[in-house]
């Protein structure tokens, strides 16, 4: 059977209280030491027994830890930042660091690096992600090429006028039909001055013959 739930309250029996204090103190100091080693944290624990006996543990210097604590607490108080808010932003920063590390790892894997340790299923998922990304890149590339071709077509053939004929925009500013083979009918007329001179010349020739 498992051990029953212990009610957290003061132990009345002095002997039992001293035994519990000794056990829990040792366990607390052990956990503090493990936390400092495993997580590379600066840990300091201070314990005063009911008889005012001091027990302590510090991963570095207890004096340095206390000075650092007082300095940090004073700075937070000057900035008006509650302790709860500081802890919140510390958790947020830790979460962001973890996400950034995960993104770096995913980026290296998508570049074909650090694939050791991935299972066949992981590699298949990575391959599917790369294929989806490649399809997106090809679609974007195709859209850009289509847009460039349409712009080039407009420059070469121009746009349609009211009659449906294409008007080019690259013929030195002149509008020319799309089909260069269509004949253009031009009507030429002689200058008006030549028409007026013809009867006068005929009259002069008649007079010369009569003489």
N, CA, C and O of each residue as an XYZ file, in Angstrom:
844
protein
N       0.833     -1.197      0.000
C       0.000      0.000      0.000
C       0.868      1.247      0.000
O       1.944      1.273      0.598
N       0.387      2.273     -0.677
C       1.131      3.515     -0.734
C       1.029      4.291      0.557
O       0.128      4.061      1.363
N       1.938      5.193      0.749
C       1.924      6.015      1.948
C       0.772      6.997      1.896
O       0.499      7.594      0.854
N       0.108      7.159      3.002
C      -1.029      8.062      3.063
C      -0.616      9.515      2.910
O       0.539      9.879      3.134
N      -1.583     10.338      2.522
C      -1.322     11.760      2.325
C      -1.037     12.434      3.667
O      -1.774     12.254      4.636
N       0.043     13.211      3.702
C       0.458     13.887      4.931
C      -0.214     15.251      4.997
O      -0.190     16.027      4.042
N      -0.807     15.516      6.138
C      -1.418     16.821      6.351
C      -0.325     17.831      6.668
O       0.475     17.638      7.584
N      -0.305     18.922      5.888
C       0.727     19.938      6.084
C       0.293     20.876      7.214
O      -0.505     21.792      7.019
N       0.827     20.623      8.360
C       0.590     21.462      9.531
C       1.714     21.215     10.521
O       2.482     20.265     10.374
N       1.807     22.066     11.523
C       2.881     21.950     12.509
C       2.775     20.632     13.266
O       1.706     20.218     13.716
N       3.951     19.986     13.385
C       4.006     18.722     14.137
C       4.139     19.054     15.621
O       5.071     19.742     16.036
N       3.200     18.559     16.400
C       3.188     18.896     17.830
C       4.293     18.179     18.599
O       4.916     18.766     19.484
N       4.534     16.927     18.268
C       5.558     16.160     18.982
C       6.933     16.693     18.614
O       7.293     16.729     17.437
N       7.691     17.101     19.600
C       8.998     17.719     19.361
C       9.982     16.749     18.722
O      10.763     17.135     17.852
N       9.946     15.478     19.153
C      10.882     14.484     18.590
C      10.576     14.237     17.118
O      11.474     14.243     16.276
N       9.290     14.017     16.817
C       8.903     13.806     15.426
C       9.206     15.048     14.584
O       9.609     14.944     13.425
N       9.007     16.215     15.182
C       9.273     17.460     14.453
C      10.747     17.576     14.114
O      11.087     18.012     13.014
N      11.624     17.203     15.016
C      13.058     17.294     14.778
C      13.513     16.289     13.723
O      14.367     16.594     12.890
N      12.929     15.080     13.767
C      13.285     14.058     12.779
C      12.833     14.501     11.381
O      13.578     14.374     10.409
N      11.613     15.018     11.296
C      11.102     15.487     10.003
C      11.928     16.648      9.483
O      12.212     16.725      8.288
N      12.314     17.548     10.370
C      13.137     18.692      9.953
C      14.463     18.223      9.377
O      14.909     18.727      8.346
N      15.091     17.264     10.036
C      16.386     16.773      9.585
C      16.278     16.125      8.204
O      17.124     16.344      7.337
N      15.218     15.319      8.012
C      15.058     14.637      6.728
C      14.758     15.627      5.601
O      15.370     15.589      4.533
N      13.812     16.499      5.869
C      13.411     17.432      4.815
C      14.496     18.457      4.514
O      14.636     18.889      3.370
N      15.249     18.842      5.506
C      16.347     19.784      5.275
C      17.377     19.155      4.355
O      17.836     19.791      3.407
N      17.741     17.916      4.626
C      18.718     17.223      3.784
C      18.203     17.078      2.347
O      18.948     17.256      1.384
N      16.905     16.748      2.226
C      16.327     16.609      0.888
C      16.284     17.928      0.137
O      16.541     17.969     -1.066
N      15.958     19.020      0.849
C      15.908     20.341      0.219
C      17.282     20.777     -0.267
O      17.415     21.277     -1.384
N      18.286     20.596      0.548
C      19.645     20.979      0.160
C      20.158     20.116     -0.988
O      20.894     20.592     -1.852
N      19.761     18.839     -0.990
C      20.165     17.960     -2.082
C      19.532     18.412     -3.393
O      20.204     18.451     -4.424
N      18.236     18.756     -3.361
C      17.552     19.221     -4.559
C      18.146     20.543     -5.062
O      18.253     20.763     -6.269
N      18.526     21.410     -4.135
C      19.131     22.683     -4.531
C      20.463     22.446     -5.243
O      20.771     23.106     -6.235
N      21.246     21.501     -4.729
C      22.527     21.187     -5.359
C      22.315     20.597     -6.758
O      23.026     20.956     -7.697
N      21.339     19.693     -6.897
C      21.054     19.091     -8.191
C      20.576     20.146     -9.193
O      20.962     20.118    -10.362
N      19.744     21.065     -8.732
C      19.261     22.141     -9.605
C      20.408     22.995    -10.113
O      20.432     23.372    -11.285
N      21.355     23.301     -9.243
C      22.490     24.131     -9.646
C      23.373     23.421    -10.671
O      23.869     24.044    -11.610
N      23.566     22.117    -10.485
C      24.454     21.373    -11.378
C      23.778     21.099    -12.717
O      24.369     21.322    -13.774
N      22.539     20.616    -12.672
C      21.849     20.218    -13.899
C      21.488     21.408    -14.769
O      21.584     21.324    -15.993
N      21.080     22.497    -14.174
C      20.553     23.642    -14.932
C      21.506     24.825    -14.981
O      21.149     25.880    -15.506
N      22.712     24.670    -14.442
C      23.694     25.756    -14.448
C      23.089     27.035    -13.849
O      23.227     28.128    -14.397
N      22.417     26.857    -12.709
C      21.758     27.983    -12.047
C      22.522     28.368    -10.795
O      23.203     27.546    -10.183
N      22.396     29.638    -10.427
C      22.963     30.107     -9.164
C      21.900     29.923     -8.081
O      20.851     30.567     -8.115
N      22.176     29.049     -7.130
C      21.192     28.673     -6.113
C      21.766     28.953     -4.732
O      22.924     28.656     -4.437
N      20.927     29.524     -3.914
C      21.303     29.756     -2.513
C      20.143     29.418     -1.592
O      19.026     29.882     -1.819
N      20.379     28.634     -0.578
C      19.340     28.226      0.370
C      19.815     28.544      1.782
O      20.927     28.194      2.175
N      18.946     29.218      2.538
C      19.252     29.552      3.935
C      18.136     28.999      4.814
O      16.957     29.246      4.560
N      18.513     28.255      5.842
C      17.533     27.628      6.738
C      17.923     27.921      8.186
O      19.071     27.741      8.592
N      16.943     28.373      8.942
C      17.108     28.511     10.389
C      16.150     27.533     11.060
O      14.952     27.530     10.778
N      16.686     26.709     11.944
C      15.840     25.760     12.661
C      15.055     26.473     13.759
O      15.233     27.667     13.997
N      14.191     25.719     14.416
C      13.405     26.305     15.510
C      14.279     26.720     16.681
O      13.867     27.504     17.535
N      15.494     26.181     16.709
C      16.446     26.548     17.773
C      17.440     27.596     17.275
O      18.477     27.821     17.898
N      17.112     28.243     16.134
C      17.930     29.313     15.543
C      19.282     28.827     15.037
O      20.230     29.607     14.945
N      19.373     27.538     14.706
C      20.608     27.008     14.143
C      20.582     27.226     12.631
O      19.561     26.990     11.985
N      21.702     27.674     12.071
C      21.767     28.029     10.655
C      22.249     26.848      9.816
O      23.208     26.158     10.162
N      21.542     26.641      8.691
C      21.949     25.680      7.669
C      21.858     26.407      6.333
O      20.894     27.132      6.090
N      22.833     26.225      5.477
C      22.833     26.929      4.197
C      23.540     26.128      3.121
O      24.358     25.248      3.392
N      23.193     26.468      1.896
C      23.869     25.914      0.727
C      23.899     27.002     -0.341
O      22.919     27.726     -0.520
N      25.015     27.116     -1.047
C      25.136     28.071     -2.155
C      25.993     27.441     -3.243
O      27.025     26.829     -2.968
N      25.551     27.603     -4.470
C      26.305     27.041     -5.589
C      27.585     27.822     -5.839
O      28.545     27.277     -6.386
N      27.613     29.093     -5.446
C      28.831     29.903     -5.559
C      29.133     30.487     -4.181
O      29.336     29.746     -3.219
N      29.161     31.794     -4.092
C      29.370     32.461     -2.806
C      28.030     32.962     -2.279
O      27.296     33.656     -2.983
N      27.722     32.607     -1.044
C      26.462     33.041     -0.453
C      26.403     34.559     -0.371
O      25.346     35.144     -0.607
N      27.506     35.205     -0.044
C      27.531     36.661      0.039
C      27.254     37.296     -1.315
O      26.496     38.261     -1.418
N      27.877     36.741     -2.359
C      27.660     37.269     -3.706
C      26.213     37.067     -4.142
O      25.638     37.929     -4.807
N      25.627     35.939     -3.773
C      24.238     35.680     -4.132
C      23.290     36.655     -3.437
O      22.339     37.144     -4.048
N      23.552     36.937     -2.153
C      22.695     37.867     -1.408
C      22.814     39.276     -1.979
O      21.812     39.980     -2.107
N      24.028     39.689     -2.322
C      24.208     41.010     -2.921
C      23.504     41.100     -4.279
O      22.890     42.116     -4.605
N      23.601     40.055     -5.037
C      22.926     40.042     -6.340
C      21.415     40.089     -6.166
O      20.721     40.769     -6.920
N      20.910     39.374     -5.183
C      19.472     39.372     -4.917
C      18.992     40.765     -4.521
O      17.989     41.255     -5.040
N      19.707     41.393     -3.607
C      19.313     42.735     -3.160
C      19.377     43.746     -4.303
O      18.508     44.610     -4.423
N      20.399     43.635     -5.134
C      20.543     44.560     -6.257
C      19.406     44.384     -7.258
O      18.825     45.363     -7.728
N      19.094     43.135     -7.579
C      18.008     42.867     -8.532
C      16.667     43.327     -7.988
O      15.852     43.895     -8.717
N      16.444     43.081     -6.717
C      15.188     43.495     -6.105
C      15.057     45.015     -6.093
O      13.974     45.550     -6.329
N      16.157     45.707     -5.821
C      16.131     47.170     -5.813
C      15.889     47.726     -7.210
O      15.124     48.677     -7.375
N      16.536     47.141     -8.218
C      16.337     47.609     -9.594
C      14.888     47.413    -10.032
O      14.308     48.301    -10.656
N      14.311     46.288     -9.720
C      12.922     46.036    -10.086
C      11.976     47.002     -9.357
O      10.963     47.433     -9.908
N      12.325     47.324     -8.128
C      11.490     48.246     -7.366
C      11.568     49.661     -7.962
O      10.562     50.368     -8.014
N      12.759     50.067     -8.408
C      12.914     51.381     -9.019
C      12.175     51.467    -10.349
O      11.621     52.510    -10.692
N      12.171     50.379    -11.084
C      11.465     50.364    -12.372
C       9.969     50.185    -12.199
O       9.208     50.300    -13.160
N       9.555     49.910    -10.999
C       8.133     49.724    -10.751
C       7.577     48.444    -11.325
O       6.391     48.366    -11.644
N       8.430     47.430    -11.461
C       7.995     46.158    -12.040
C       7.698     45.187    -10.906
O       8.592     44.858    -10.127
N       6.468     44.728    -10.802
C       6.151     43.733     -9.763
C       6.925     42.442     -9.981
O       7.295     42.105    -11.105
N       7.162     41.733     -8.898
C       7.904     40.481     -8.995
C       7.196     39.479     -9.883
O       7.839     38.755    -10.643
N       5.871     39.432     -9.794
C       5.108     38.497    -10.625
C       5.283     38.795    -12.111
O       5.355     37.874    -12.925
N       5.353     40.079    -12.468
C       5.542     40.448    -13.868
C       6.938     40.088    -14.348
O       7.117     39.672    -15.492
N       7.924     40.245    -13.480
C       9.290     39.854    -13.840
C       9.345     38.362    -14.136
O       9.963     37.940    -15.113
N       8.709     37.578    -13.306
C       8.695     36.128    -13.526
C       7.971     35.789    -14.824
O       8.367     34.874    -15.546
N       6.913     36.531    -15.112
C       6.175     36.285    -16.352
C       7.066     36.511    -17.571
O       7.107     35.681    -18.479
N       7.781     37.644    -17.587
C       8.629     37.943    -18.734
C       9.833     37.012    -18.800
O      10.353     36.744    -19.883
N      10.271     36.525    -17.662
C      11.340     35.526    -17.676
C      10.864     34.239    -18.334
O      11.594     33.619    -19.106
N       9.637     33.843    -18.023
C       9.082     32.642    -18.667
C       8.892     32.867    -20.159
O       9.155     31.977    -20.968
N       8.428     34.076    -20.523
C       8.247     34.380    -21.934
C       9.574     34.340    -22.689
O       9.647     33.822    -23.804
N      10.611     34.884    -22.080
C      11.930     34.885    -22.721
C      12.445     33.459    -22.894
O      13.023     33.122    -23.927
N      12.231     32.620    -21.873
C      12.665     31.226    -21.984
C      11.908     30.504    -23.094
O      12.491     29.712    -23.834
N      10.606     30.780    -23.210
C       9.800     30.161    -24.273
C      10.276     30.603    -25.656
O      10.377     29.788    -26.573
N      10.568     31.895    -25.801
C      11.045     32.405    -27.094
C      12.406     31.825    -27.456
O      12.667     31.526    -28.621
N      13.268     31.666    -26.467
C      14.577     31.050    -26.748
C      14.404     29.616    -27.230
O      15.096     29.173    -28.147
N      13.490     28.901    -26.616
C      13.237     27.519    -27.030
C      12.667     27.460    -28.436
O      13.063     26.607    -29.231
N      11.735     28.365    -28.754
C      11.168     28.404    -30.098
C      12.220     28.765    -31.139
O      12.236     28.200    -32.233
N      13.100     29.706    -30.800
C      14.160     30.101    -31.730
C      15.109     28.946    -31.986
O      15.540     28.731    -33.119
N      15.434     28.209    -30.947
C      16.303     27.052    -31.116
C      15.644     25.998    -32.002
O      16.306     25.369    -32.827
N      14.327     25.809    -31.824
C      13.606     24.841    -32.645
C      13.577     25.279    -34.107
O      13.708     24.448    -35.006
N      13.406     26.585    -34.350
C      13.401     27.101    -35.728
C      14.763     26.916    -36.388
O      14.843     26.542    -37.559
N      15.831     27.176    -35.641
C      17.180     26.966    -36.180
C      17.384     25.496    -36.535
O      17.977     25.173    -37.564
N      16.891     24.618    -35.683
C      17.044     23.182    -35.933
C      16.259     22.762    -37.174
O      16.763     21.999    -37.998
N      15.033     23.254    -37.310
C      14.225     22.931    -38.494
C      14.858     23.478    -39.771
O      14.834     22.828    -40.815
N      15.429     24.689    -39.673
C      16.079     25.284    -40.855
C      17.274     24.449    -41.291
O      17.460     24.201    -42.482
N      18.083     24.015    -40.331
C      19.246     23.199    -40.683
C      18.814     21.866    -41.291
O      19.464     21.371    -42.212
N      17.735     21.283    -40.793
C      17.244     20.027    -41.345
C      16.717     20.211    -42.759
O      16.929     19.350    -43.613
N      16.026     21.329    -43.021
C      15.519     21.587    -44.367
C      16.649     21.864    -45.347
O      16.473     21.714    -46.556
N      17.814     22.268    -44.832
C      18.993     22.449    -45.673
C      19.773     21.147    -45.840
O      20.834     21.122    -46.464
N      19.232     20.063    -45.271
C      19.881     18.762    -45.396
C      20.955     18.514    -44.363
O      21.783     17.621    -44.542
N      20.966     19.276    -43.288
C      21.979     19.134    -42.246
C      21.354     18.564    -40.975
O      20.148     18.672    -40.755
N      22.187     17.963    -40.158
C      21.789     17.431    -38.853
C      20.562     16.528    -38.963
O      19.573     16.704    -38.251
N      20.651     15.559    -39.872
C      19.565     14.601    -40.048
C      19.755     13.350    -39.213
O      18.903     12.462    -39.208
N      20.873     13.282    -38.507
C      21.141     12.120    -37.677
C      20.121     12.045    -36.545
O      19.822     13.040    -35.886
N      19.602     10.852    -36.342
C      18.636     10.659    -35.263
C      17.194     10.741    -35.721
O      16.287     10.409    -34.958
N      16.959     11.180    -36.967
C      15.595     11.260    -37.479
C      15.141      9.888    -37.950
O      15.908      9.144    -38.561
N      13.907      9.567    -37.664
C      13.344      8.296    -38.099
C      12.884      8.410    -39.550
O      12.918      9.486    -40.147
N      12.452      7.272    -40.105
C      11.945      7.272    -41.481
C      10.708      8.161    -41.587
O      10.533      8.870    -42.578
N       9.862      8.123    -40.578
C       8.663      8.962    -40.583
C       9.023     10.438    -40.529
O       8.405     11.259    -41.208
N      10.027     10.777    -39.717
C      10.471     12.176    -39.646
C      11.031     12.642    -40.981
O      10.755     13.758    -41.420
N      11.814     11.789    -41.626
C      12.382     12.143    -42.934
C      11.282     12.282    -43.990
O      11.365     13.137    -44.872
N      10.239     11.424    -43.891
C       9.131     11.525    -44.839
C       8.382     12.835    -44.657
O       8.010     13.485    -45.634
N       8.159     13.227    -43.393
C       7.491     14.510    -43.122
C       8.325     15.674    -43.634
O       7.789     16.633    -44.189
N       9.632     15.588    -43.447
C      10.522     16.645    -43.931
C      10.481     16.728    -45.452
O      10.480     17.821    -46.018
N      10.446     15.577    -46.112
C      10.372     15.547    -47.574
C       9.060     16.161    -48.063
O       9.052     16.893    -49.052
N       7.953     15.869    -47.378
C       6.660     16.437    -47.757
C       6.669     17.956    -47.609
O       6.136     18.666    -48.462
N       7.265     18.452    -46.540
C       7.355     19.897    -46.350
C       8.153     20.553    -47.464
O       7.776     21.615    -47.960
N       9.257     19.923    -47.860
C      10.079     20.474    -48.939
C       9.323     20.478    -50.265
O       9.448     21.422    -51.045
N       8.537     19.425    -50.529
C       7.765     19.372    -51.767
C       6.695     20.452    -51.798
O       6.470     21.076    -52.836
N       6.034     20.677    -50.663
C       5.024     21.737    -50.596
C       5.666     23.099    -50.828
O       5.124     23.933    -51.553
N       6.828     23.320    -50.206
C       7.530     24.589    -50.404
C       7.960     24.760    -51.851
O       7.873     25.860    -52.396
N       8.422     23.684    -52.481
C       8.870     23.749    -53.874
C       7.706     24.073    -54.803
O       7.867     24.842    -55.750
N       6.527     23.490    -54.540
C       5.358     23.811    -55.372
C       4.979     25.279    -55.228
O       4.606     25.927    -56.206
N       5.074     25.797    -54.020
C       4.775     27.210    -53.820
C       5.750     28.112    -54.566
O       5.348     29.125    -55.139
N       7.028     27.748    -54.560
C       8.039     28.543    -55.271
C       7.792     28.499    -56.773
O       7.880     29.522    -57.451
N       7.481     27.311    -57.293
C       7.232     27.194    -58.735
C       5.992     27.984    -59.145
O       5.978     28.606    -60.207
N       4.949     27.965    -58.309
C       3.736     28.718    -58.629
C       4.019     30.213    -58.665
O       3.560     30.918    -59.563
N       4.784     30.694    -57.678
C       5.142     32.109    -57.653
C       5.990     32.478    -58.861
O       5.800     33.537    -59.459
N       6.916     31.615    -59.215
C       7.769     31.863    -60.378
C       6.929     31.923    -61.659
O       7.138     32.798    -62.499
N       5.968     30.984    -61.807
C       5.114     30.979    -62.983
C       4.269     32.234    -63.093
O       4.093     32.774    -64.185
N       3.747     32.701    -61.971
C       2.946     33.931    -61.987
C       3.779     35.134    -62.425
O       3.310     35.972    -63.194
N       5.012     35.216    -61.935
C       5.888     36.324    -62.316
C       6.237     36.270    -63.802
O       6.253     37.299    -64.476
N       6.516     35.073    -64.309
C       6.840     34.934    -65.732
C       5.637     35.316    -66.591
O       5.793     35.995    -67.606
N       4.438     34.885    -66.193
C       3.222     35.240    -66.935
C       3.000     36.746    -66.947
O       2.619     37.319    -67.968
N       3.239     37.379    -65.810
C       3.076     38.834    -65.728
C       4.075     39.542    -66.639
O       3.715     40.489    -67.337
N       5.328     39.088    -66.634
C       6.344     39.704    -67.498
C       5.999     39.508    -68.973
O       6.199     40.420    -69.775
N       5.481     38.326    -69.347
C       5.108     38.082    -70.737
C       3.960     38.987    -71.175
O       3.949     39.489    -72.299
N       3.001     39.189    -70.285
C       1.885     40.076    -70.620
C       2.357     41.505    -70.810
O       1.892     42.193    -71.719
N       3.271     41.962    -69.971
C       3.794     43.318    -70.126
C       4.566     43.448    -71.435
O       4.463     44.467    -72.117
N       5.346     42.413    -71.792
C       6.087     42.443    -73.058
C       5.139     42.421    -74.250
O       5.382     43.099    -75.248
N       4.065     41.652    -74.155
C       3.070     41.593    -75.235
C       2.425     42.957    -75.455
O       2.212     43.377    -76.593
N       2.115     43.647    -74.350
C       1.510     44.976    -74.470
C       2.464     45.965    -75.120
O       2.044     46.831    -75.887
N       3.761     45.834    -74.810
C       4.733     46.751    -75.401
C       4.896     46.497    -76.898
O       5.081     47.438    -77.670
N       4.827     45.217    -77.315
C       5.031     44.880    -78.723
C       3.785     45.140    -79.553
O       3.858     45.781    -80.601
N       2.638     44.642    -79.089
C       1.397     44.730    -79.859
C       0.469     45.833    -79.377
O      -0.488     46.182    -80.068
N       0.734     46.374    -78.224
C      -0.092     47.451    -77.704
C      -1.445     46.951    -77.257
O      -1.637     45.764    -76.993
N      -2.382     47.882    -77.179
C      -3.738     47.565    -76.768
C      -4.689     47.727    -77.934
O      -4.302     48.284    -78.962
N      -5.913     47.260    -77.811
C      -6.894     47.338    -78.886
C      -7.615     48.683    -78.866
O      -7.915     49.236    -77.807
N      -7.893     49.209    -80.112
C      -8.660     50.440    -80.195
C     -10.143     50.121    -80.276
O     -10.542     48.980    -80.046
N     -10.971     51.121    -80.602
C     -12.421     50.916    -80.636
C     -12.824     49.920    -81.715
O     -13.856     49.263    -81.572
N     -12.048     49.782    -82.792
C     -12.367     48.863    -83.887
C     -11.792     47.471    -83.667
O     -11.970     46.583    -84.502
N     -11.109     47.280    -82.555
C     -10.545     45.963    -82.272
C      -9.169     45.755    -82.813
O      -8.618     44.661    -82.687
N      -8.574     46.795    -83.430
C      -7.225     46.675    -83.976
C      -6.208     46.953    -82.882
O      -6.437     47.769    -81.989
N      -5.070     46.254    -82.969
C      -4.007     46.449    -81.995
C      -3.210     47.706    -82.321
O      -2.915     47.975    -83.485
N      -2.873     48.451    -81.322
C      -2.071     49.665    -81.478
C      -0.768     49.471    -80.728
O      -0.769     49.273    -79.513
N       0.337     49.525    -81.443
C       1.632     49.308    -80.828
C       2.121     50.583    -80.162
O       1.723     51.690    -80.525
N       2.980     50.403    -79.192
C       3.514     51.561    -78.465
C       5.020     51.675    -78.614
O       5.663     52.379    -77.835
N       5.605     50.983    -79.619
C       7.061     51.023    -79.746
C       7.478     51.463    -81.152
O       8.559     51.088    -81.606
N       6.647     52.251    -81.860
C       6.973     52.678    -83.225
C       7.194     54.173    -83.252
O       6.564     54.886    -84.034
N       8.090     54.654    -82.398
C       8.439     56.073    -82.349
C       7.226     56.965    -82.156
O       7.178     58.078    -82.679
N       6.274     56.492    -81.428
C       5.125     57.319    -81.099
C       4.022     57.255    -82.113
O       2.989     57.890    -81.900
N       4.170     56.493    -83.267
C       3.138     56.396    -84.284
C       2.328     55.138    -84.061
O       2.866     54.113    -83.642
N       1.041     55.210    -84.339
C       0.160     54.066    -84.183
C       0.122     53.299    -85.496
O      -0.234     53.858    -86.533
N       0.487     52.028    -85.457
C       0.541     51.200    -86.651
C      -0.296     49.971    -86.412
O      -0.297     49.440    -85.301
N      -1.013     49.496    -87.423
C      -1.832     48.298    -87.280
C      -0.963     47.092    -87.027
O       0.219     47.077    -87.370
N      -1.562     46.072    -86.419
C      -0.807     44.865    -86.088
C      -0.371     44.133    -87.353
O       0.758     43.646    -87.416
N      -1.238     44.043    -88.364
C      -0.922     43.304    -89.589
C      -0.280     44.253    -90.596
O      -0.948     45.115    -91.168
N       1.036     44.081    -90.806
C       1.743     44.988    -91.715
C       1.411     44.695    -93.169
O       1.755     45.496    -94.038
N       0.747     43.561    -93.471
C       0.429     43.214    -94.846
C      -0.822     43.866    -95.378
O      -1.110     43.703    -96.563
N      -1.579     44.587    -94.593
C      -2.808     45.243    -95.057
C      -2.441     46.428    -95.932
O      -1.715     47.308    -95.471
N      -2.920     46.495    -97.204
C      -2.557     47.625    -98.100
C      -3.187     48.918    -97.626
O      -4.284     48.929    -97.068
N      -2.482     49.993    -97.856
C      -2.961     51.320    -97.487
C      -3.177     52.111    -98.775
O      -2.229     52.338    -99.526
N      -4.410     52.531    -99.034
C      -4.758     53.278   -100.253
C      -4.471     54.755   -100.062
O      -5.006     55.397    -99.157
N      -3.620     55.283   -100.924
C      -3.274     56.698   -100.868
C      -3.743     57.359   -102.154
O      -3.477     56.822   -103.230
N      -4.435     58.508   -102.100
C      -4.889     59.274   -103.268
C      -4.033     60.528   -103.395
O      -4.023     61.395   -102.521
N      -3.304     60.596   -104.534
C      -2.417     61.718   -104.765
C      -3.084     62.695   -105.734
O      -3.710     62.264   -106.702
N      -2.966     63.946   -105.501
C      -3.537     64.984   -106.386
C      -2.445     65.964   -106.777
O      -1.554     66.282   -105.989
N      -2.540     66.446   -108.044
C      -1.544     67.398   -108.514
C      -1.765     68.745   -107.865
O      -2.882     69.088   -107.475
N      -0.717     69.486   -107.755
C      -0.864     70.822   -107.174
C      -1.837     71.656   -107.981
O      -1.926     71.496   -109.199
N      -2.555     72.525   -107.336
C      -3.579     73.367   -107.968
C      -2.958     74.323   -108.970
O      -3.607     74.679   -109.953
N      -1.719     74.749   -108.751
C      -1.067     75.712   -109.612
C      -0.862     75.137   -111.015
O      -1.013     75.863   -111.997
N      -0.521     73.848   -111.133
C      -0.310     73.232   -112.440
C      -1.599     73.187   -113.252
O      -1.539     73.360   -114.469
N      -2.754     72.964   -112.646
C      -4.029     72.926   -113.345
C      -4.378     74.291   -113.946
O      -4.985     74.339   -115.016
N      -4.024     75.373   -113.311
C      -4.330     76.712   -113.796
C      -3.431     77.118   -114.968
O      -3.832     77.902   -115.828
N      -2.188     76.562   -114.991
C      -1.254     76.947   -116.043
C      -1.538     76.245   -117.363
O      -1.150     76.753   -118.414
N      -2.201     75.094   -117.343
C      -2.425     74.328   -118.587
C      -3.253     75.096   -119.613
O      -2.826     75.135   -120.767
N      -4.419     75.725   -119.299
C      -5.179     76.491   -120.336
C      -4.409     77.674   -120.866
O      -4.509     77.995   -122.050
N      -3.635     78.336   -120.009
C      -2.869     79.489   -120.465
C      -1.860     79.095   -121.534
O      -1.695     79.807   -122.525
N      -1.169     77.944   -121.338
C      -0.196     77.480   -122.337
C      -0.894     77.132   -123.659
O      -0.342     77.386   -124.730
N      -2.096     76.554   -123.596
C      -2.816     76.204   -124.836
C      -3.221     77.457   -125.601
O      -3.174     77.470   -126.831
N      -3.614     78.497   -124.901
C      -4.000     79.746   -125.553
C      -2.829     80.392   -126.253
O      -2.963     80.888   -127.372
N      -1.664     80.388   -125.591
C      -0.468     80.944   -126.210
C      -0.071     80.196   -127.475
O       0.350     80.822   -128.447
N      -0.195     78.873   -127.485
C       0.176     78.080   -128.656
C      -0.784     78.380   -129.832
O      -0.355     78.417   -130.985
N      -2.082     78.592   -129.537
C      -3.067     78.898   -130.601
C      -2.769     80.232   -131.234
O      -2.893     80.373   -132.450
N      -2.390     81.191   -130.472
C      -2.079     82.499   -131.012
C      -0.845     82.435   -131.918
O      -0.809     83.090   -132.959
N       0.138     81.672   -131.538
C       1.333     81.564   -132.364
C       1.014     80.923   -133.737
O       1.560     81.330   -134.763
N       0.135     79.933   -133.730
C      -0.218     79.272   -135.010
C      -0.969     80.231   -135.946
O      -0.775     80.207   -137.161
N      -1.839     81.085   -135.349
C      -2.614     82.013   -136.176
C      -1.678     83.017   -136.829
O      -1.933     83.414   -137.966
N      -0.640     83.436   -136.190
C       0.285     84.380   -136.756
C       1.083     83.718   -137.878
O       1.932     84.363   -138.494
